[in-house]
Amino acid sequence: MTDTRRRVKVYTLNEDRQWDDRGTGHVSSGYVERLKGMSLLVRAESDGSLLLESKINPNTAYQKQQDTLIVWSEAENYDLALSFQEKAGCDEIWEKICQVQGKDPSVDITQDLVDESEEERFDDMSSPGLELPSCELSRLEEIAELVASSLPSPLRREKLALALENEGYIKKLLEIFHVCEDLENTEGLHHLYEIIKGIFLLNRTALFEVMFSEECIMDVIGCLEYDPSLSQSRKHREFLTKTAKFKEVIPISDPELKQKIHQTYRVQYIQDMVLPTPSVFEENMLSTLHSFIFFNKVEIVGMLQEDEKFLTDLFAQLTDEATDEEKRQELVNFLKEFCAFSQTLQPQNRDAFFKTLSNMGILPALEVILGMDDAQVRSAATDIFSYLVEYNPSMVREFVMQEAQQNDDDILLINLIIEHMICDTDPELGGAVQLMGLLRTLVDPENMLATANKTEKTEFLGFFYKHCMHVLTAPLLANTTEEKPSKGALRFKRKIIGLKDEFYNRYIMKSFLFEPVVKAFLSNGSRYNLMNSAIIEMFEFIRVEDIKSLTAHVIENYWKALEDVDYVQTFKGLKLRYEQQRERQDNPKLDSMRSILRNHRYRRDARTLEDEEEMWFNTDEDDMEDGEAVVPPSDKSKNDEDIMDPISKFMERKKFKENEEKEVLLKTNLSGRQSPSFKLSFSSSTKANLTSQSSASNLPGSPGSPGSPGSPGSPGSVSKSTSQTAAITTKGGLVGLVDYPDDDDEDDEESLPLSQKAKLESS
């Protein structure tokens, strides 16, 4: 059977002056050859590994606190503590420490905490004890001066603390406090304030246990109400007894637990509200007070966890429909405070805490609470849910996936969270922002587990898209009813484009999702407003970031609608990007020659290969028809242009560009070009006018989709009787109403319509 007497938790004090739990094990003492002395050894109860090996140094100051704690400093800024399960074990190890240091085990501290000068040490040795003045009203000033003079010297503080303990002095001081209040003796009350404040700075657990006892704590708080630096006394006792009410939402049968809760609340109140803000010097002198509160909280959480009846009743009443709203609100608020209380615990303690709540059914209970109408209850439940998600998102994911097998999608916990996020009535969207953060944590692949037997990414994301995505996207779908977005759609699309993810880009192109944007832009006309700026900024982003797939899609399908927009250079810049892409695809050698001319080094520009690889990986499987192989342009059979000298080819391209720029400036109408006011038809029957496309991209993937070459009435389907002015020119697999001079070389000039030949000659 395990020896619980020697069972301990090992704590270290971190930089934030908080105790970190280093593990639970069993302590022993013995001689360690490596350390050349008697040492404290703690071995983990889980695997027997060594948690602590600390030599009992003859000059180290060890403190015993609260009968079950031993605290000491190994080195500067490295404090250690052993928290014993039983007092007997603490006493046993304390005797070993005192034996090594030659001390009496009755003391609570074995050494001075700070070294003093030899002169001070000699003076104190000449008077081994400190004699306190008799505790009388007339001598309060003398007592206050003695306390103040002792604080700078660690040895004097030690002697003062021992004197206060041995003579029961604190209780005598509190008796005088009642006399001073009855007599309204303000001067005496001010002296008592200084005395009690000084006793706090002695940093002594034994004194705190007296001061924080049920018998004394309210009188101690009373003494601290009479700060001489304030014109009026504070009313702390009135607040604690009348305003702050302790409610037992579930009766606590253990009187020790109840007393511990009261004590912890009051001591926390003293630290936060009653004591003045400590100076840098005083902060270190209150470390024992911080530790007192911390270990009290650890003890309370542990006692509540072990009380199964208490937790069972709590969750039963939370989910009982018969529980009235006021009672349920109190229960939820208690659970919220209970979870907040646990945040002071260290990881191992917190693990045990949340595992207990999980076993008791906290997640099903939250599901019931979140479905209720009371906004305050739902808000508290959301806070509790946030603690659970921050602690262990995997636990929450596992629960929601399991409940999906039994419940409809509408009542799943995660869908309730999404609905509350969407339907938040707060104008500041405080609750929605909090829920959005929790949802983001749950769907974040970076914190999902990936083991040999469990892949959360696959399982949970598959679950989420099947059971939850329709709830999350419902407002977006509702926003696009009657094929007309009411608000927010442009901003959403801009966010998607901003991701620069080819998966989304392929979907945008396949579904021709730029069509409503271009329609809205043209419908807006020349008005300079927010929508106009937002649409231009979106296309400018595509140009600046050189998103090749979207650039090609926009120019090949919407250039005729946008080419006359000349008050910004965005669309002409997009056209230029597109032409550069085509040049690189048609003649990789040209891109290589540019690199040679730019760098004066005979090496191939790596960007050519990158462009080809990007085109390959960006090609969707849906873009390939049966029996059609997708080959990067550089792999196609070479034509005459590929054999041309790269520099002469470059000059030819430059000449064609200059010709096109002249045509833009002269605004000469090409065959088939429409005037700006009639560029685009907004009726469904002429929708294909906007979505003409290249057969090379073939994005719709179905013969009947808008703009596909084979669909009736689309620009790609031309009868044999089509006039020459509307002739379709084909080059490199492109199909369009109008050919562009810079897309063809001189050998293809014969295929141009007569009207266009004339324009080229005249330019």
N, C-alpha and C positions, 0 to 999 in steps of 0.2 A: 504494500500500500504506500502511496506517495506521501512523503513527509511534508505536510503543508506548513509546518513551523518554519522551515528554511526557505519557503517559496517567496521569491521577490520579483519585483519589476525594476529594471535598470533604466534610469533617466539621465539625460545630459541637458544642460541649459544652453540653448542656442543664442545667436546674436540678438534676437528679438526678445530676449529674456523670457522665453517660453520653454517649457520642459518637453523634450523629445523622448518618446518611448523607444528604448533600444531592445526591448524584448523581455520575456518572462523566463525565469530559470530558478535554480536552487543554489544558494550561497554556502560557501564553506571558507574556513581559514586554515592556512598551513604554510610551511616553509617552502619557498620557491628558490631553487638553487640559482637560476638565472638572475633573479632580482636580489639575491643575497639577503633575504629577510622574510619575515612573516607577511603574508599577503592575503587579500580578499579575492576569492575566485567565485565566479558565477557561470554555471554551465546551463545552456538553453534546455528547457524541458522537452522541446520538440525533437532535436537531433543530437543533443549532448555537446554542441559546439561551445567554444569559450566566448562568452559575452563580455566578461570583465576579468582582468588580472591586474590588481592594484596593490602595490606594496604599501604596508601600513608604515608611513614615514613618521618618525618620532616628532618631527616639527610641524606636521600638518594639523590644521584645526578641523576636528570632526564635530558635527553638531547632531544631537538627537532631537527630533521634532515630532510632536503629536503621538508619541509612544511607538510609532511604527515607521519612522523615517530616520535615515542617517544621511546627512549631507556633508560634502567636503569639496575642496578644490584640488584637482590634480596638478594644475599649472595655472598660469595667468589666463583668465577668460575661459577656463574649462572646468565647469562645476559638474559634479556627479551626485546622484542620489539613489539610494536603495529604499524601495517601498515594500515593506514586509506585509505578508498576509496576516501574520499573527504577531502580537506584542511579545510573546515569549521568545520568538526567533530574533526579534530586534534586540531584546535585552541580552541575549546570548552573544551575538556578534559585537554588541557595544562593550560587553565585558572583555572580549578578546582585544578590541582596539585599546581600551583603557589599560589593559594589562601590558601591552607592548609599550605604551607611552608612560606607564607608571602613574596613572591617574586613578582617582576614586570613581567608580562607575556611577555614583550618585549625581555627578555633574552632567550638565547637558551640552557642554562644550569643552573640548580638551585643551585648546590652545588659544592664545590671542590671535585675532584675525589679521592684525596689522602690526608690523614691527615698530617699536618705539625707540626713542633715543635711550642711551644707557643711563642718562641722568633721570629721565622719567621712570625708567624701570627701577632704578635704585630708590627713588623717592617712594614709589608704590610698595616696594618690598619692605620698606621700613614700617609701613602701616598695612599689614596683610588684609585687614577687613575694612569695610566702609560702614561707618555708623550713621544711620539716618536720624534726623531730628524727630522728636516725638510728633506724631500726626495730630496737630492741633490747628485750629483756625488761625491763631495768632502767628503761626510759624509757616504759613503757606508761602510767603515771599522767600523765606530762607530755603524751603524745599525746592521751589522753582529755580533758584539760583544754583543750587547743588546739582540739579538735573542738567541744566544748561551747561555748567562747567565740566560735566563728566562726558558729554557727547563727543568732543574732539579726540578723546583718548580711548582707544579700544580696551585697554586694561581697566580703566575707570568705568567704562560702560559695563564691562563684565561684572565688576564688583557691585555696581549699582543694581544691576539686574538680579544678582544673587540676593542682595539685601531686600529688594522688593518682594522676591519670591518667598524668602524664609520668614519674613515677619508679617505676611498677609497684609502688606501695606496698601495695596490697591483698593481693597474693600473698605479700609479705614478712610482713604481719600474720598471714596464715593459717599460715605456717610457724611463727611464734612460738606460735600456738594449739596446734599439735601438741606443741610443747615443754612448754607449760603443762599440757596434759592428761597427758603422760607423767610430769611431776613432781608432778602433783596440786596445782598452784599455784592455789589458789582465788582469791587476790587478783588475780593476773594475768588469770584467766579473767573475773572481774567487770569489769576494765578493758576487756578485749576486747569484752565485751557492749556497753558504753557506746559504744565506738568504732564498732563495726559498725552499731549502731542509729543513731548520728549520721550515718554515711555514707548510710544509707537516706534520712534527712531532707534530704540535699543535693539530692535530687530530680533526679538526673543520669542520663540514659540511658546515656552512655558507661561510667559506673561500674557500672550494672546489668548491662550486657553482660559485664563481667568477672566480677562476683559470681555471675551466673546461668549461667555457662559450666559445661559438664560437669565441668571440672577443679575448680571452686571452690565450687559451690553447696552441696554437703553440708557442707563446712567452715564456710561462712557460717551454715548452719542450726545447726551445732554451737556456734558462738560465741553464738548467740541462745538456747541452752539454759541459759546460766549467768546468769540474771537475779538481780542482787544482792538484789532485794526478796523473793525466794523462798527458803525454807529448803532446798529440794532442787531439783536441776537437772531439767529436763524430758528426756524420752526421744524427741525428735522424730525423730532419725536412725534409731533402732531401729524406730519405727513405719513410716517410709518404706521401709526396706530389708527388713523382715521381715513386717510385718503387711499393708501395702499392696502387693499384687502386681499387676503389669501383665500382663494377659492379652491376647494377640493372638488373638481369636476367628477373625479372618481375617488371614493373614500380611500385614504391611505391608512392601512391598519397598523403599520409598523411605527411606533412612537419615536424610535430613534431616527428613522428616515424623515419623518415630519419635522423633528427638531433640527436635523441637519439642513433641510431645505430652508427653514426660517433663518437659521444662523448664516447660511451662505448668502442669502438675499441681503441681509442686513450688513454683513461684512463687505460685500460688493458695493453696497450703497455708501458705506464709510469711505471706501477707497475712491469711488468715483465722484461723490457729491460732498462729503463732509470734510475730509482732510484737504488742506490747501494743496495746490499743485506743487509737487516736490521740486526742489532745486536739483542740479546735477549731483551735488554732494549727497542730498537726501535720498535720491532715487535708489542708489545702491543699498541704503540703509532700510529700505522697505521691501527688499527681496523676499524676506520670510513671509510678509503679508501676501505677496503675490502667490507664493507657494502654498500658503494656507488655503487660499481660495481655489487654486487649481486642483489640489488633491481632494478638497471637499467635493468639487464637481465630479471628479472621477469616481468618487465613492457613491455619490447620489445616482449617477447614471448606471453604475453597476448594480446598485440595490433595486432600482426600478426594472432593469432588465431581468433580474432574477425573480421578480414578482409576477409570475405568469397570470395569476388571477386578475391583477391590476390591468395588464395589457389586454387580456382577453375581454374584460368588461369594457375597456376603452374602445376597442374596435367593434365590438358588438353594438354598443350604443351609437357609434358614429354612423353605421350603415343601417340602423333600424329606422324604418319609415315612421314609426310611432314617436321617435325623439323629436321634441319641439325645436323650433328654429333657434331660440336663445340658448338652449342646452347644447345643441349641435355646434353652434358658433364657439361656445366655451371649450368644447372638446377639441375642435380643430385648432383653436388658438393654443391650447395646452400642447397638442402634438407639435405644432410649429415651434413653440418655445423649447420643447424637449429636443427637437432636431437641431435647433440653434445652439442649445446647450452642448450637444455632442461635438460641435465644431472645435471646442477647446481640447478635445481628446486627440491623442496621437493615433497614427494609422492603425495599429493593431487593435486598440480600443474601439476605434471607429468601425473597423471591420466587424467586430463582434456586435456592435450596436445595430448597424444596418442589417446584418444578417438576421438578428432577432426580429426587427420590424418586418423584414421580408417574409420570414416564416409565419409571422402573425397575420399576414395578408394586407400590408399597407397599400400595395398597388391596386388591388381590387377595391379597397375602401376609397382610395382617391378617385377611382373611376366613378363610384357612386356619388361622391361629394361634388365632383366637377359637373355632373349632370343636373345639379340642383339649381334653383332659381336665385338663391341668396348670393349677391355679388361679393359680400365680405367673406363669406365662407369659401367661395370659389377662389378669391384672392389668396387667402391663407393656404388653401390646398395647393395652389400654384407654387407658393413659396416652398412648401414641403416637397413637391415634385422636383423643384430645382435642386434641393439638397440631394435627392436620390440620383438625379441625372449627373450632377457634378461628382458624386461619390463613385458611381458605377454605371455608366451608360449601357454596358453590356447586359446588366441585370434587367434594365428596363426593356431593352430590345427583346430579350428572351421572353419576357412576360407578354409583350404585345403580340409576338408571333404565335405564342401558345394560345392566347385567347381568340385569335383569328380563326382557329379551328372550331370554335364553339359559338361565337357571336357574329352578328351581322357587322358589316363595315361601319355602319352609322354609329354604333355604340362602342367602338374600339377606343381605348384610352388615348392613343396617339391622334385619332381623328377628332376626339373631343378637344384636345389641345389645339389642333389646327383651327377648328371652328371658333374657339374662344379668341384665338389670335386674329382671325378674319373679322370677327364681330365685336371687337373691342370698342366700347362706347366712349372711352376716355379721349378727349380731343388731343391730348399730348401723346396718346398711344403708348403709355408707360407699360401697361400689361402686355400689349402686343409685342413690344420690343423684347421684353423678358422672355415671352414664349418663343419668339423667333430665334433667340439665342439658344434656348433649350432644344428646339427642333433641329437647328444647325448642328448642335453637338451630337444628336442622335443619328443624323444621316451623314456625318463626317466620316469618310472611309479611313482617315488617318488614325482614328482611335478605335477602329474595329479590330477584333481579334482574328488572327490568321494562324491556325495550327494545322497539324496533319489531319485531325478529325473534325475540325470546325472552321469554316470560312464564313465569317459574319458578312463580309462584303457581298458575297453571292446570295446568301440566304436572306439577310435583312433588306438589302436594296431590292431584291426581287419581290419580297413581301411588300415593301413600301410602294413600289410602282404598281403593283397589282391591287392593293387594298386602300391606299392612302392618296395616291397622286391625283385621283379624280376629285377628291375633296379639296386638296391644295390648289388645284387649277380651276375650281368652279367659278371664282370671281372673274378670271380671265375669259372663260368661255361665256359667262353671262354678259361680259363686256362687249362681245362680238356678235350678239344676236342680230338678226336681220341683215347679216353681212355688212354691218357698219359699226366700227368701233366707236364707243361713246367717250372714252377717256383712258389715258394711261398706256395705250397699245404701243405708241411710238417709242416711249421711254423704255418699255420692256424689250422691244426689238433692238434698241441701241445697246442695252446691256448684253444681250446675246451676241451681237456682232463684236462687242468689246472683248468677249472671251477669246476671239480668234481661234475658234475650235472648228476644224473642218467638218466634223460630224454635223454640227448645227448649220454650217454654211451649205453643205450638200442638201440638207432639208429645206433651207430657205430657197435654194435654186430650184429644187425639184417641185416645190409647191408654188413657185412664182410669187413669193411673199413680198417682193418689191413692188408688185403691181398696184396694190392699194396705196402705197406710200407715194408713188409717182403720180397717181390720180389725184391724191389729196394735195400734192405740191402744185400741180397744174391748176386744180380747181381753186386753190388759194390765190392764184394769179400773181401779180406783182406787189401784193401787200407785204410790207416788211413787218412781220410779227413773230411771235414766239415759235409758231409752227414752222414758218419759213426758215428761221435760223436753225431749229432743231434738225430739220430734214437735211439742210445743207451741211450741217456739222457732221451728220452721220455719213454722208457720202465723202466728205473731206477726210474723215477718219479712215475710210476704206482706201482712199488715195494715199494719204501720208503713211499708213502702216503697210501699204503695198500688199493688200490681201488679194492675191492673184485671181483666185476662183471667183470672188464676188465682182472684181473689176471686169473680168471677161463677161460675166453674166449680165451685168448692168449695161455695158456698152453694146453687146450683141442683141439685147432685147429692148433697150429703152433709149438708145442714143438718139434716134430720130425725134423722140419726144422732148429730149433735154438739150439738144445741140444748140438751140438759139438762146439758151440762158447764158448771157454774157456779162451780167453785172457782178458775177463772181467767176473765178477761173477754175472752180472745182471740177466741173464736168468736162471741160476741155483738158484739164490735167488728168482726169481719169482716162480719157481717150488716148492721151499720150502714153500713159502707163500701159494701156492695152496694146498699143502699137509696138512698144518696146518688147512686151512679152511675145508678140507674134514674131518679131524679128529674131529674137533669141530661139524661138521654137523652129522657125523656118531655116535658120542658118546658125547653128551653134558656133561655127568658125568665126562668125562676125563678133560674137560676144567674147571669144577668146582673143581676137585681134584687138578689141578695145582694151582688154586687160594688158596686152603687150604694149600698146601705145601709152597706156597710163603708167605702167610700172617700169617700162624699158627693160623688161626681163622676159626671156623666151620661155614662158611656162603657161600652162593651161589655167584659165580662171576656174576655180572650184565651184563657182556659183552655177555654172552650166550643169554640172552633175547634180547639184542640189536641186535645181529647178526640175530636172527630169525625174529625180527621185520623188520630189514633192508631188508632181503630177501623177506618178504611179500610185503613191499611197493615198492621195486624195480622190482617186477614182473609186466610186461606189460600185458594188457588185450589181446594183440595180441599173447602173448606167450602161451595162453591156447587154446587147441583144444576143439571142441565141446564135451561136456559131461565129460571133464577132469577137476578134481579139483586140484588146486595148493595148496599143503600142505607143510609147513616147514618141513625139514628133521626130526626134533625132534618129530614131531607128527605122523610119520609113525609107523607102527607096529614094535615092538622091535624084534630083532633076538637074536641069542645066544650071540653075542658079547656084547649086551647091558647089559647082566646079569653078565658078567665077572667082576672080581674085578678090579677097576679102576687102581690100581698100577701095577698089573700084565699085564693089557692091555697096559699100558704106556710102560712097558719094552719090550713087544712084538713089539710095533710100533718102538721103538728105534732100536731094532735088525734088523728089516726090512730096516730101513733107512741106517744103516751101510752097509748092504748087497748091497743096491743100489749104495752107494758111491763107494764101491769097484768095482762094475760093470762099473761105469763111468770112474774110473781110468784105469781099464784094457781095456776099450773101446771094450768090447766083443759085437759082433753084435747080436742083437736080431732078431728073425724071422721077415721078412718083412722090416728090416731097410736097407736104401740105403746109398751108399757112399756119402760124402758131395757134390761132384761135380754134383751128380744126384738127390739131395734131392727134387728139385722143378722143375716142368715142366712149362714153360712160354707160352705154346700154349693154346688156348682156349679149345681144346678138353680134356686136362688133368687138367683143372682148379680145378676140384673137388678134385684132390690129395691134394691140399693145404687146402681145406675148409671142411675136415671131422670134424664132430661135434658129440656132445652127444645128444642122443634123449631126454634127460631130459631138456636140454635148448630149443631145437627145435626152434631156433631163426628165420630162414627164414619164417616159417609160411605157406609155400606152397609146395606141393609135388615136384614140378619141380625146386625148387630153388637149387643152387649149394650146394652140400654137404648134402642135406636132405636125410634121410635114404631111402626114396622110389624112388629117382631119378635114372634113368638108368645110369649105369657106375660109380655111386658114391661108395665110400668105404663101405657104409652101405648096398648096395644091393649085396648079395653074393649068388651064385647059390648052389644047393644042392651038386654038384660035387666038391665044393671047397676043396682043400687038407687040411690035418690036420695042416700043418705048417702055413697055412694062416687062421687058424680057428679064428672065432670071439668069444671072451669071453664076457659074459654079467654079470654085477653085479651092482645092484643099479640103473638099467636103463641106464648104460653107454654102448655105442657101440664103438668099436675101432678096429684097426688092431692088436694092440699089447697091452697086459695087463701088468701092472706094479706090481712088487712083493709087494710093500707097500700098494697097494690098496686092496689086498686080504688077508684073514686070512688063517690059516693052513687048514681049512676045505675046502677051494676052490682050494687047490693045485692040486687036481686030474683033474681039468678042464684046466690046463696049457698045451700048446703044449709040446711034448717030449723034443724038443731041449731046451726049457726054463727050464724044470725040471732039465735037466742035468746041466745047468748053475747054478741054485740055489744050487744044491748039491755040485758042484765043488767049489762054493764060501764059 
